[in-house]
Amino acid sequence: MKQQQSWMREPAKAFRMFLVVVLALRIVSYFMLSDSLFMVQAIKSGLRLFLTVTLLVAIFLESRREHRFGDTIKHPMPIWLYAVYLIFGAASLLWTSSFEDSVLQWLMDAEGFVFAWLFIHLLGMYRHRHPGGYFDLHKIIAPAVLLNGIGFLIGMYVDPDKFYRLTHGGAVSRLGGFIINPNELGMLLVIGVSCFLPLIVKEGKIRISIILYLLMLTQMLLLTGSRSSFIALVAVLMVYALHTGSKAQRTFMAASALALVPVAGWSFFVKQDQMQELFTFTGRLPFWKDLLTYNFPREPWLGYGYMRIDYADKFESLNAYAGAMTHNTFMQVLLGLGLVGLSIVLLQLTVFLWTLRRVADKKYRLTVWLILIPLLVNSLTEFGIFGETNYGILFYLFLVFTASSETLADHRRIRGATNHENHSGISYRPAHLT
């Protein structure tokens, strides 16, 4: 009997590994993999299109077997509102200050929307065939992030010049280097931590391997020197501590989060001797002030076009650095699409959070929040969930599609009404199925 069950699990393992590899490669497609701008664009575009086509083929093959296409959308409004945001972005091509830049960003974001939709639908198809939580979203994201983390772990020893970035006159080295902005890498690592946390306890036993993964990702996060990502990490640990396990487990998690504070204080502020940067968000506050003072009043309603913040290539700030992006996802939308565009994205985010509140499965709702926290923190200081193309947008769309779907948002329909307590120690009463 056990041999039969093991044989039946083999296809599920293969399907899950397929999704993990696809997602890991999708994350890679956001990295700078060449010194040549032409090669970077060619690799990124080619790899992303290849992965999207791969998902289409997989869905076609799976639909022939299951005679169905993906999951049923139960709460479509967050999806529709994100589509409205993209449609309005497409309309802005009529008045954008740089047609080439805007259309390139829009095409990449539109393709990302399609990829996320296909990925989540395929995930739903596999869940119908292999119930029991085997294809929970965080179980796909966690190993995909880990694979990329291992790549950076190897790279920082093999080619430190490419994988480390020198700042503060060469006095500080930050993991990320030429490959990616350290703050973006930090966000990715926190997302990995968020997805591994619900996997610590399985069948009442602590999984040592998961603890080691968490320690590795946390150590790499400290090497990025990303203050915003560290804040997100502490927030994730505190939220997890307050909503899972016994009192002893919650105390331990809270203590672990607080123990990171002096470590980060030394690494990020005392060691770098840059306390003054904290009060200006590394020059962001004066930059934002100039944008709101001089740029926003010139195009308040419709903005400068999709992902544009000025008539010129860069905005020459009077009190800070020159920049082509705002380092804040909501301000980016405000400058690019004006008050109309900002209203659309704020409404979309509000409706998504409202939809999330209606999700009955407490474990899933907590997991979504753990992933959402680093995305929102990153949105305040970097590209974020509505900024220039990045994998933060991709993960946010994953959450939007799963929260809107029929079964992915309500895991109890899959797990059955007898599962009174999940592996993370969160107790809930199963809903009665009709």
Secondary structure, 3 states (H helix, E strand, C coil): CHHHHHHHHHHHHHHHHHHHHHHHHHHHCCCCCCCCHHHHHHHHHHHHHHHHHHHHHHHHHHHHHHCCCCCCECCCHHHHHHHHHHHHHHHHHHCCCCHHHHHHHHHHHHHHHHHHHHHHHHHHHHHHHCCCCCCCHHHHHHHHHHHHHHHHHHHHHHCHHHHEEEECCCCEEEECCCCCCHHHHHHHHHHHHHHHHHHCEECCEECHHHHHHHHHHHHHHHHHCCHHHHHHHHHHHHHHHHHCCCHHHHHHHHHHHHHHHHHHHHHHHHCCCCHHHHCCCCCHHHHHHHHHHHHHHHCCCCCCCCCCCCCCCCECCCCCCCECCCCCHHHHHHHHHHHHHHHHHHHHHHHHHHHHHCCCCHHHHHHHHHHHHHHHHHHHHCCCCCCCCCHHHHHHHHHHHHHHECCCCCCHHHHCCCCCECCCCCECCCCCCC
